[in-house]
Amino acid sequence: MTDPVQNADTAEELSQPMTIGVEAYTCADYARAERDKLWRKVWQQAGRVEDLPEVGSYLTYDILDDSIIVVRTGPETFAAHHNVCMHRGRRLVDTPAGAKNACARTRKSFVCGFHGWTYGLDGACTHIREQDDWQGTLTPENTHLRPVRVDTWGGWVWINMDPECESLADYLFPAAKILDPFGLENMRYKWRKWLEFDCNWKVAMEAFNETYHVYTTHPEFNKFGEFKGWAKVQGKHSNIGSDAPDE
C-alpha cells in the first residue's frame, strides 16, 4: 500500500499560493494532454455493480474520445474492453439518443453493425465472415478486443485503460479504509440525474470542492452561521468538510 507520509512534500508544496494559467481551462492541447496523461491512466467509476445483475449484463462508459464496454462474465467476475471493433474501428455498442450510456441485460455476444464481426463476453472474436480471404493473417491475438483493467470496490465497477496501472486497492488507499465502515456496497441510489455543464470539467469540480463560495452563493445557509471549510490529504485523494458553527 502507498504510505501517505510519502505525499507530505507534495502537500506542503501545494499549500503555497499559486496561479493556474488560463490555458488549463481553454486550451485544446491542454485538454488532450489531460486525456493522455490523466483519464487514460487513472481508475474511474464506470457504474454500479447492481447495474450488471446477470451474466451478459453490460454497460458502456464514455470519457472524451474513449468508450469502454463493461460486462459481467460470471457471478463475481467482470470484463472490460474498448468499445471498438478490431476491423474498421466502429463502436460495437451505440449510446441511445438522449441517454448517458448504453445498459442492457443478458447479452451473449457483441456484433459489429458494419461487417458482422462477433465477439464473446471475454472479448475474443468468435465470428468473421469470409475469414479465409485474409490468408491466415487474422489471429486470436490481433482480433481480440483491446482489454481494459476492471475491478470493484464499494459497490462500484472501476476501469483503468492503462495496462500497467497500479491495483485499485493501492490507488484507493487510504481513502477506501476510511470509507469502508459506511458499507457503500450495501447502498443503492434512490434518484439521480445527469447534467452537462458548458465549461471545462475543472471549473465545475473546483466549485464543488471548496466552501469559500457558500457565504455568497448560498446565503440561505448563513442563518445557521458561517461554515469554515477544510480539506485533508489522504494519499492521492482528499476529503473535505466544514466545521459546524458555534451555537
C-alpha positions as CSV (number, residue, x, y, z in Angstrom):
1,M,0.0,0.0,0.0
2,T,1.1,3.6,-0.5
3,D,2.3,5.3,2.5
4,P,0.5,8.7,2.9
5,V,3.6,10.1,4.5
6,Q,5.3,9.9,1.1
7,N,3.0,12.6,-0.1
8,A,3.9,15.1,2.6
9,D,6.3,17.1,0.4
10,T,3.7,17.4,-2.3
11,A,1.1,18.5,0.2
12,E,3.4,21.2,1.6
13,E,4.3,22.4,-1.9
14,L,0.6,22.8,-2.9
15,S,-0.1,24.7,0.3
16,Q,1.7,27.7,-1.1
17,P,-0.2,30.3,-3.2
18,M,0.0,29.6,-6.9
19,T,-1.6,30.8,-10.1
20,I,-3.0,28.4,-12.7
21,G,-2.8,29.7,-16.3
22,V,-6.0,30.2,-18.3
23,E,-4.8,27.7,-20.8
24,A,-5.7,24.9,-18.3
25,Y,-9.3,25.8,-18.9
26,T,-9.4,26.9,-22.5
27,C,-6.6,25.2,-24.5
28,A,-7.4,22.2,-26.7
29,D,-3.8,20.9,-26.4
30,Y,-4.1,21.0,-22.6
31,A,-7.3,19.0,-22.7
32,R,-5.7,16.4,-25.0
33,A,-2.8,16.1,-22.6
34,E,-5.3,15.5,-19.8
35,R,-6.8,12.8,-21.9
36,D,-3.5,11.1,-22.4
37,K,-1.9,11.6,-19.0
38,L,-4.9,11.6,-16.7
39,W,-8.1,10.0,-18.0
40,R,-6.2,7.1,-19.7
41,K,-4.1,6.5,-16.6
42,V,-6.4,6.8,-13.7
43,W,-9.1,4.5,-12.1
44,Q,-12.6,5.7,-12.8
45,Q,-16.1,4.7,-11.7
46,A,-17.9,3.2,-14.7
47,G,-21.1,2.2,-12.9
48,R,-22.6,0.3,-10.0
49,V,-22.4,-3.5,-9.6
50,E,-26.2,-3.7,-9.4
51,D,-26.3,-2.2,-12.9
52,L,-24.9,-5.5,-14.1
53,P,-27.2,-8.1,-12.3
54,E,-26.8,-11.1,-14.6
55,V,-24.1,-12.8,-16.7
56,G,-24.2,-10.9,-20.0
57,S,-25.3,-7.6,-18.5
58,Y,-23.3,-4.8,-19.8
59,L,-22.9,-1.0,-19.8
60,T,-20.8,1.5,-21.7
61,Y,-18.7,4.2,-20.2
62,D,-17.5,7.2,-22.3
63,I,-14.8,9.6,-21.4
64,L,-13.7,12.1,-24.1
65,D,-12.6,10.1,-27.1
66,D,-12.7,6.7,-25.4
67,S,-15.6,4.3,-25.0
68,I,-15.5,1.3,-22.8
69,I,-17.8,-1.8,-22.5
70,V,-18.1,-3.4,-19.1
71,V,-19.7,-6.8,-18.9
72,R,-20.5,-9.3,-16.2
73,T,-18.8,-12.6,-17.2
74,G,-19.7,-14.6,-14.1
75,P,-21.3,-14.5,-10.7
76,E,-18.4,-12.5,-9.3
77,T,-16.4,-11.6,-12.4
78,F,-16.4,-8.7,-14.9
79,A,-14.5,-7.9,-18.1
80,A,-13.9,-4.5,-19.8
81,H,-12.9,-3.8,-23.4
82,H,-12.5,-0.8,-25.6
83,N,-15.9,-0.3,-27.4
84,V,-14.2,-0.6,-30.8
85,C,-14.4,-3.3,-33.4
86,M,-11.0,-4.6,-34.4
87,H,-11.8,-4.4,-38.1
88,R,-12.7,-0.8,-39.0
89,G,-12.9,0.8,-35.6
90,R,-16.7,1.2,-35.4
91,R,-18.3,1.2,-32.0
92,L,-19.8,-2.1,-31.1
93,V,-22.5,-0.6,-28.9
94,D,-24.0,2.8,-29.6
95,T,-25.4,5.1,-26.9
96,P,-29.2,5.6,-27.4
97,A,-30.2,9.1,-28.3
98,G,-30.5,11.3,-25.2
99,A,-29.0,8.6,-22.9
100,K,-25.9,8.9,-20.7
101,N,-24.8,5.4,-21.7
102,A,-25.9,2.1,-23.1
103,C,-27.0,-0.5,-20.5
104,A,-28.7,-3.8,-21.1
105,R,-29.1,-7.4,-19.7
106,T,-28.3,-11.0,-20.8
107,R,-26.3,-10.4,-23.9
108,K,-24.3,-13.4,-25.2
109,S,-22.1,-11.6,-27.7
110,F,-21.3,-8.2,-29.3
111,V,-21.8,-7.9,-33.1
112,C,-20.4,-5.1,-35.1
113,G,-23.1,-3.4,-37.1
114,F,-20.8,-2.8,-40.1
115,H,-19.5,-6.2,-41.1
116,G,-20.8,-8.6,-38.5
117,W,-17.6,-9.4,-36.7
118,T,-18.7,-11.0,-33.4
119,Y,-17.1,-11.0,-30.0
120,G,-17.7,-13.1,-26.9
121,L,-18.2,-11.6,-23.5
122,D,-14.5,-12.1,-22.8
123,G,-13.6,-10.0,-25.9
124,A,-12.5,-13.0,-28.1
125,C,-13.5,-12.7,-31.7
126,T,-15.8,-15.6,-32.4
127,H,-17.0,-15.0,-36.0
128,I,-15.5,-13.3,-39.0
129,R,-17.3,-13.5,-42.4
130,E,-15.1,-14.8,-45.2
131,Q,-12.1,-15.2,-42.8
132,D,-10.2,-17.3,-45.3
133,D,-9.9,-14.2,-47.5
134,W,-7.3,-12.8,-45.1
135,Q,-5.0,-15.7,-45.9
136,G,-4.3,-16.6,-42.2
137,T,-3.2,-13.1,-41.1
138,L,-6.1,-12.8,-38.6
139,T,-5.2,-14.4,-35.3
140,P,-6.9,-14.7,-32.0
141,E,-4.4,-12.1,-30.7
142,N,-4.9,-9.4,-33.3
143,T,-8.7,-9.8,-33.4
144,H,-9.3,-9.8,-29.7
145,L,-11.0,-6.7,-28.3
146,R,-8.4,-4.4,-26.6
147,P,-8.8,-5.2,-22.8
148,V,-9.3,-2.6,-20.1
149,R,-8.5,-3.2,-16.4
150,V,-11.6,-3.7,-14.3
151,D,-12.2,-4.1,-10.5
152,T,-14.8,-3.4,-7.9
153,W,-14.9,-1.6,-4.6
154,G,-17.7,-0.1,-2.6
155,G,-20.4,-1.4,-4.9
156,W,-18.8,0.4,-7.9
157,V,-17.3,-1.1,-11.0
158,W,-14.0,0.7,-11.8
159,I,-12.0,0.8,-15.0
160,N,-8.5,1.8,-16.0
161,M,-7.3,2.0,-19.6
162,D,-3.6,1.7,-18.6
163,P,-2.5,-1.9,-18.7
164,E,0.4,-1.1,-16.4
165,C,-1.6,0.7,-13.8
166,E,-1.4,0.1,-10.1
167,S,-4.0,-2.0,-8.4
168,L,-7.3,-0.4,-7.5
169,A,-6.6,-1.2,-3.8
170,D,-3.3,0.7,-4.0
171,Y,-4.9,3.6,-5.8
172,L,-7.7,4.0,-3.3
173,F,-5.5,3.6,-0.2
174,P,-6.2,5.1,2.4
175,A,-9.5,6.6,1.2
176,A,-11.1,3.1,1.0
177,K,-10.0,2.3,4.5
178,I,-11.7,5.5,5.8
179,L,-14.9,4.8,3.8
180,D,-15.2,1.0,4.4
181,P,-17.2,1.4,7.7
182,F,-20.0,3.1,5.8
183,G,-20.7,-0.1,3.8
184,L,-21.1,1.7,0.5
185,E,-21.5,-1.6,-1.3
186,N,-24.8,-2.1,0.5
187,M,-26.3,1.2,-0.6
188,R,-28.4,2.0,-3.6
189,Y,-29.1,5.3,-5.2
190,K,-32.8,6.4,-4.9
191,W,-32.6,9.1,-7.6
192,R,-30.1,10.6,-9.9
193,K,-29.9,13.0,-12.8
194,W,-27.2,13.6,-15.3
195,L,-26.3,17.2,-16.1
196,E,-23.9,18.6,-18.7
197,F,-22.0,21.8,-17.8
198,D,-21.0,24.1,-20.6
199,C,-17.5,24.6,-19.2
200,N,-14.2,22.9,-18.7
201,W,-14.5,20.0,-16.2
202,K,-12.2,21.6,-13.7
203,V,-14.4,24.7,-13.4
204,A,-17.3,22.5,-12.1
205,M,-15.1,20.3,-9.9
206,E,-13.3,23.2,-8.2
207,A,-16.6,24.9,-7.4
208,F,-17.8,21.7,-5.6
209,N,-14.5,21.1,-3.9
210,E,-14.5,24.3,-1.8
211,T,-16.8,26.0,0.7
212,Y,-15.4,29.6,0.1
213,H,-18.3,30.4,-2.2
214,V,-21.1,29.2,0.2
215,Y,-21.5,32.5,2.1
216,T,-22.2,34.5,-1.2
217,T,-23.7,31.8,-3.5
218,H,-25.9,30.1,-0.9
219,P,-26.9,32.9,1.5
220,E,-29.7,30.7,2.8
221,F,-27.2,28.8,4.9
222,N,-25.9,32.0,6.6
223,K,-28.8,31.9,9.1
224,F,-27.1,28.8,10.6
225,G,-23.7,30.6,10.9
226,E,-20.6,30.9,8.8
227,F,-19.3,27.5,7.9
228,K,-15.5,27.2,7.7
229,G,-14.3,24.6,5.2
230,W,-11.3,22.3,5.5
231,A,-9.5,19.7,3.4
232,K,-7.2,16.9,4.3
233,V,-4.8,14.9,2.1
234,Q,-5.5,11.2,2.0
235,G,-2.8,9.6,-0.2
236,K,-3.7,10.5,-3.8
237,H,-7.1,11.7,-2.6
238,S,-8.5,14.2,-0.1
239,N,-11.6,14.7,1.9
240,I,-13.3,18.0,2.5
241,G,-15.7,19.2,5.2
242,S,-16.8,22.1,7.2
243,D,-16.8,22.9,10.9
244,A,-20.2,23.4,12.4
245,P,-20.8,26.9,13.6
246,D,-20.9,27.8,17.3
247,E,-24.3,27.9,18.9
